[in-house]
Amino acid sequence: MEFTYQAYIQMLNLLKENGYSIADYKNNEKYDRCAILRHDIDTSIDKAIRLAEIEQQQGVKSTYFVLLGTRFYNIAERDARDKLIRIHKMGHDIGLHFDELNYNKDVDVETAILKEASIMNELLQIPIETVSMHRPSKKTLEADYQLGGTLINSYGDKFFNEFKYVSDSRRRWREDVEEIIRSQEYNKLHILTHAFWYNEEELTIEESCRRFIMSANHERYEALADNITDLGSIIRDKE
């Protein structure tokens, strides 16, 4: 499967053709055959918006998991906050992408997760009902956190034992997702994609990373322009 928007649309069509309903973490039990679509926003909210628009056009709903603490974006900042609310208004769910490496090893992970979800709820003013793990340790993967029954753990036993889990992490499908769908071997699929890797045309992993790194120059300029009056008289954007 290529990492293009058209290839992603083809995967959505393949799910429909093979009788899979698109479900979420809350309603999946009512379907005999379904797929949960999940996206981790590790780096770029803008890339997530593009994929969310495509899904809306295709009439499907997914869950976008957002980091509270990251060097790539700040959801307390208005522009980032507005973009996430926009994704939610398209009909998608917003969940917490929890990074335990932001904490000391002796932290109570369940307490930290619930606290971050509460903060995210306050910032975005939308319900945060699910959590996925970012760079999880073996201990966290095996913990099956129940989170007081208030937050659904996408890494819980249910979504890894009752569902067939497939992922494109690090821009590589570890299994042939299209063949898994065609085979209809599994009645329930749990599909993780990262919007960061998808483009109009097929790019190598190197080119994808290079373009993202280079785009930071313009983003930093725009941020500086918001804080320095008439920045253009000092240095122009194209410089």
C-alpha positions, 0 to 999 in steps of 0.5 A: 500500500502506498502512502498517498491519499488516494491509496488511503481512500482505496483502503477505505473503499476496500473495507466497505467492499468487504463488509466492514462497518467503520466503528469507534471505541464506544460503539464497536460491540454492536457490529459483527464485522467492523474496523476502528480507524485510529490516527496518532498525531505525533508531529503535524496537526495540519497533516491530520486535518487533511486526512480528516477532511478526506475521511469526512468526504468518504463518510467515515469517522475516526479517532485522532490522538493528540499529545499534550506534551510535545515539542512539535505543537502546543494545544494551549495555543489558539491556532492548534486548538482551533484546528483540533476543534475543527477536526472534531466538528467534522465528526471525528473523535479526539483522544489523548496520546499519552507519552509516559517518557514525559514522566519519571519512572516512579509516576503513577501512570493511571493518575497521570493519564487521567490528569492529562485527559482532564487538562485536554478536556478543559483546553479544547472543551470537547469530550476526551474519552479515549487514550492511546500510548506514545512510545509505550514501555513493555510494562504499559503495553501489558498493564491493561489500564482500566482508568476508573471506567472514565477513559477507554484504553485503546491499548487495553486487552480488548482492542488487542485480543478481540481485534486484529491490530495493524499499524503503519508506524515508522512508515512501514506496514508490518503486515499487508493491510489490504490483504488482511481486509480482502481475506475477511479472516478477522471480523474486527480490525484495529487500524492505526495510521499516521497522517504525517506519512501521507501525501498527494504523491508517493514520497520516500521516508527520507523526503517526508522527513526532509520536507517537514524539517524544512517547513519549520523555517517558515513556521518559526518565522510566522511565530516570530512575526506574531511577537515582533512588530514589522518583522519584514523590515528586519528580515523577509520570510523568503530569506 
